[in-house]
């Protein structure tokens, strides 16, 4: 009888602890505004979906930020997509920084891939994709990705600064899974 009573107390304690321990379960959930990874593993971050931080005095520190839920750990190639009229010179006067976790990638965008018939832009623009580098994600979870550059402008600011909007504009960031 005493063994049965001890067994029941242990079962109740373990059950109570496991039902009340929501910490692990919550850490595996994503927030409402988090961008979800596609079935093929890609993560597409459009500028219109970003939270913006604009610095009029120092445009090089303009920042776009996204909350991303990565369900498939691994290495991801990072690409910037821009709309440009000039496919030889992207007319960016500064670097673009992309950060995730403790990794910061910095590059002067180049035209690594030119897509002339992209549905994302219309004539006289072309889509220019620039390879930035890669991130390694060790485990699934929600992460923040930031892009910092003078090319980061919300739509309202692009309408005010016609010079920058006419030459080039950053449209999106894409993370593509690396394959072995």
Buried (B, 14 or more C-beta within 10 A) or exposed (E): EEEEEEEEEEEEEEEEEEEEEEEEEEEEEBEEEBBEBEEEBBBBBBBEEBEBBBEEEEBBBBBBBBBBBBBEEBBBBBBBBBBBBEBEEBBBEEBBBBBBEEEEBEBEBBBEEEBEEBEEBEEEBBBBBBBBBBBEBEEBBBBEBBBBBBBBBBEEBBEEEEEBBEBBBBBBBBBBBEEE
